[in-house]
Structure formats: structure tokens, C-alpha cells
Amino acid sequence: VRGAPAIAIVAALSLAVELRKRDFETVDSVQTFVNESLNYLCTSRPTAVNLFEATTRLKALCNHLATSTDAQPASVVSGVLQEIESMMQDDISDNRAIGKFGAIAMLQVTQKKRLSVLTHCNTGSLATAQYGTALGVIRSLFENDQLEHVYCTETRPYNQGARLTAYELVVENIPATLIVDSMVAISMAQGKIDAVVVGADRVVSNGDTANKIGTYQIAVLAQYHNIPFFVAAPLTSVDVFLESGKEIVIEERPEDELTHVFGQRLAAPGIAVWNPAFDVTPVSLITGIITEKGTVMRQSDASSIDMKAFVHDHQRDVMDK
């Protein structure tokens, strides 16, 4: 499973499957099973913060339900299952809101009526519950006849762009061209790209963003060519407990993802391999961060985007309602 929102949703659904398969005799046994299962699921992927947000949310709910005066095993299980189902629906509605806000922001910044957009990795229906984050922005532009063309990178070494994003674009008849990662600079230099939008596995308090390896270099190229660079992510991808991208743990993947294709070795035997799955884009290269609550723009003279304040403001909005 890949795609930060999808990782969280699939983890929650895997717990739901196990809860439906088991009979629990006591509330304590439900509580223990849920907490131990979620702790185990957290060991799977260190970089995608959505997984940790989802498991924290479900553990808190389970513990709350288990301590109510009339708690029964069946009522605790039912409450957790209902929360998991609502998480899926929330992800879909959040993605559609991201698409709407992102399209508005990109059109305003570029001052164009139709855009040619570059994206990296896969951030669509195959990486979320449905619709997508960065690809959701592209879908929104397309649905409103505001999209000229999409350029998607192949996204080496695992080719999520070529295998997944290209597939989604073709299926929906969205005008698109696949390019290799090393063609981004020439595409920008020739004026093919109006804006860049990518997803995120983790956004930290100051706006630094971890995303699929290769994102950082695209951001550098975008700034050099004076092209706006947007990050699209739900608030569940924001980690307010980390102050900067230097604190993000970067997952490293097996070397055969780099040396082999479909089981066939391409690289010279004996060569050393370094294969980080993600890199961190400094907020100084980011034009704005698109969320389901709106787009947070970085001021031209600012060295950060205060995502912690933005998250807290919108958490208060929810509580007030």
C-alpha cells in the first residue's frame, strides 16, 4: 500500500476486518486488541504521518468508549467500526475540498484561465479513499474546463507516476503526457509548465514538506523558472509536533527497487545503492499548501508557513460547531 492517506485508511480497514472476525468476552480484551493492533500497524511506514494520526484517533476513541459506565464489548467494537467508516467518507470529502481550493489558488497565482500542470508520483484515487489530493486539484481543473494539459513524471525508482498516475489520467481522458524525471527542467525552460502541484506524506509546523523522492529537486527547478509550486495535503498530513523538516524520519527502501525491473537486474552487480523513499522540500520553495480548509500561502518575504496555527484555528472551528 502506498499513498499517505491510503496507508491510513487501509490500516484502519484492516483493524475493522479483524474486529468483525473476532468475538470478545470483555471490554478489556477489546481495548487491548485495538491498542496492540494499532501499535503494530504504526511500525509499517515511518514517514507518512496520516497513519499515526489515524491510529492515535482510533486508540483515543476506543479507550474513551471502554471507560464509559455502560460499556460492553459489542458497543466498543461498534463504535470503533463506525469511526473507521466515517474516516473513509471524511477522506473523500476532504479530497474534493482540496481539489476546489487548489484550483482556485493556482488560477489566482498564475492569472491564467487554463493551466498546464506538472505533478509527481501518484496522489489520486489509488493513493487515497477517492478523488485524490494533488491529482484531485488536477481533476477539479479538468472538470471546470480550466486544464490545458498535465505532465506527470515517471517517478523513479518505483515508477508510481508511469504506472498509477498515467493510468488514472488515461482512464478519465484527461489530456496528459508522461515524462522521465530528468526532463522536468527542459519542460519548464520551454514554457510547457504553468504550475506544479504535488502531494505530501508529512507537513510539519513551519511548512517544510516530506514527499516522494524527487519532489525537492522539482521545487528547486520551479523556483529557478519562476513557476508556482503547491503542496496538496489534508490536515491529517500535518504534524504539529515537529518544528522543521530536519526532524522527519525518512524511510529507506530495498536496493532492488533501484537495481531491478520486473525481477531483471539492470545495475552492475556489486554497486552500492542508496534508496531513500522521500525527500524534504523546504518551505522557502513552496508557494502555498492546499488543505481541505483552504490554501495557506507563503508570503514572499516569509521564511515559513505557520501550519501549527492554521491547524489549531480549524480545530477550534470544529469544536465551536
N, C-alpha and C positions, 0 to 999 in steps of 0.2 A: 504494500500500500504506500502511495506517495501523494504529496499534496497536504500541506499542514491542516486545513480544515477536514479533509477526508480522513486523515490519520486519527483525528479526534473522534469523528463520527463513527468510524469503523471500530475503534477501541470501545466506545460506548455500546455499539450494537453487539459486539462480541460478549460483553458483560450481559446484555439483555438475553442473548441466546442461552447462556449458561444459567441465568436465573430462571428461565422458563423450563429448563430441563431438570431442575433440582427441587426436592422437597425439603423444607426447613422446619425443624421442630421447635426452634426457639428464635426469639428476636436476636439474641446474641450471636447465634450461628449465621444469620443473615448479615449482620453488621460485620462480623469477622470475615466472611467470604467476600463481601463487596470491597472492604478496605484492602484485603490481601490481593485480590484480583487487580484492583486499580493500581496498587503499588507495583505489581509485576508489570502491568502494561506500560507504566512510566519508564521502564528500563529499555524500551524498544528503540526510541528515537530521541536523542538529547537536544536537538536544535529547535524542533517545531514546538512552540510554546502552547499552541492550541490544545495539544494532548494534555499538558499539565493543568491548563485551565479547566478542561472538561473533567478530569479526574478529581481535581480539588472540589469542583462544584458538586459532583455526584457523591463524594465522600461526605461533604458537609450536609447534604440533604439526607443521606442515609442515617447519619449519626443523629440528626435532628428528629427524624421520624422514629428512630429506635428508642429515643428517650421520652417520647410523649407518653402520657399516663395510660392511654388505651392501646398502646402499640401491640400489634400481632404480627407474626411472620409474614402472613399474606398481605397485610396492609403496607408493610415496609417495602416488600418486593413490588407491589403495585405502584407505590409512589415513585420508586426509582425508575420503573419501566415507563411511567408517564413522563417523567423528566427527560428520559432519553428520546422519546418520540418528539417532545417539544423542541429538543436541541436540533433535530433534523429540520423541522419546519422553520425554526429561527435562522438556521444557516441559509436556507433558500431565500427567505425574505430579506435577510441581510445582504446577500449577494446581489439581489435585484436593486436594492437601495444603493449599493456601491456602484453598480453599473450606471444608474441615473446620475448620481453626484459626480462620478468620474467624467462622464461625457460632458456635463455642464462645465466642469473646471477646465478640461482640456480645450474645449472650444473657446472659452473666455481667454485663456492664456495665449493661445495661438492666433486668436482673432480671425479664424477661418470658419467657413461653413461646412467644409468636408475635410476629413483628415486621413492622411496615410500614417499608420501607426506601426511601430515595431514592438514586439513582445518577445519574452524569453521564457523558456521552459514551458510547463503546462499549468494553467490556472483556471481551467474551465470546469465543465460538468464532471470530468474524470478526476478532478482534484478536490472537489467539494461535494456537497449533497446534490447540488444542481446549479446551473447557470454560470457560476464562476466569479472570480474576483477581477483580476486584470482582464481576463477574457470576457467577463461579464460587462466591463466597460466597453470593450470592442463590440459585443453583441448589442448593447444599448445604442451605440453609434449606428450600427448597421440597421437596426430596427427603425431608426428615425431618419434613415437616408442621409446620414452625416458621415459615413465612412467611405473613403475613396479606395483604400487598399490596406491590407495587413501584410507585414513582413514578419515571419516567425523564424527564429533561429533553430538550428537542428538541436542545440543544447547538448554538446558533448560533455562527458563521455557516454551518458546513458540514453541520449537522443530522445528525451521526452518531447521536445518540440517537433521533431520529424515524425515520431510515432504517434503522439497523442494530440498535440495542438493542431497539427496539419490535418489529422483525421477529423477533429471536430469542425474545423473550418470548411473542409470539403463537404462533409455531411450536410451542413447548413447553407451551402452555396455562398459562403462569404468570400469575396474576392481576396485571394491571398497568394503569397509567394514564399517558398521555403528557401532560406539562405544558410550557408555554413557560418559558424560563429565568427570566423575570421573575415567575413565580408561586411560586418557592421560598419566599420569605418568608411569604406568606399561607398556604401549605401547612403550614409549621412552626407559625405562630401559631394555626392552627385545630386543632392536635394530630394532624395526619394522619401525621406522620413520627416514628418511634421512633429511627432511627439513619440515618446516611449512610455509604455505602461507595463509594469511587472508586478508580480505578487510578492509575498513575504512569508517567511517561516517564523520570524520574530522581529518585532519592532520594539526598541527599548525607549526609556524615558526621554532621552534627548533627540530621538528621531532616527538614530542610526538603525540600519535595517539589515538583517541576515536573509539572504535568498539564495537560490540555486547558483552554484559556482559559474562565474562568467558575468554575473549581474554588475559587479563592481566596475569591470572594465567597460561595460556598455555605458554606465553612468559617467565615467571619465570622458568617453568619446562624445557623449551627448553634451556635456558642458563645453567641451572644446568647440563643438559645432553649433553652440547656442540653441540647442534643442531641449525643450522641457522634458523632464524625467519625473514620472509619477510612480508612486508605490500604492497598490491597492490591497487592502487587508482589513478584515473585520477587527473590532476591538478585542476579540478573543485572541488575536495575534500580538497584542501589545503587552509587553512585560514591564510593568511599572516598578518592579523590584530591581531591575538592572539600570544603572545610570548611563552606560555607554556601550557601544558595540564591542569594546575591548573585553567585556565580561562574558560575551556569548560563547558557549561551548560549541565548537564546530565538529560535526560528525565527519569521520573519515571512513571511506568506503573501501571494499576489497579491490586489490590491484587488478584483478582480471576484468573489471569493468572498463579499464583503460587499455589493457593489452590484448583482449579477445573480443571478437564479434561473432555472435551465434556459435560460441564454442570453439571458434577457429582463432588461433594466435596470429596476431599481426605484428606485434612488437618483438624486437630481438630478445631472445632468451637471455636472462641474466641482468637485464636493465633494471635499475631501481625505479620504483613508482611511488609517487605521492598523489593521493586522490581524495582531497577534501571535497565534501558534497556541497558545501556552501561557502560564500564569502560575505563580507560585511561591507555595505555601501555607507560611507559617512554621510551624515545629514547635509553636509555642505554641498553635496552633489544632487540633492533631492529638491525638486520644485514644490511638491506637495504630497501629502499622504491622504489617500482616499479611504474613508470608512463608511459604514452604514449610517453614521450620524452626520456626515458631511465631510468636506475636504479641508484639511488643515494645511494652509500654505506657509511655506518658509519665507519670511520677509527677506528681501535682497541683502540686507546688511546684517542678518541674524546668523548666528553660528549654531543654532539648534531649533528644534520644534518641540514645544513643551507638551509631549504626549501624555505625561502623567496628569497634568492639569486638565487636559481635554477629556481623558478617561474619567477622572473624578467628577468633572462637571456633568457628564452624561449619566454617570451612576446616580448622582443626586437627582437628575431629571426623572429617572426611572422610579426612584424611591418616593419622590414627591407625588407621582401619579398613583 
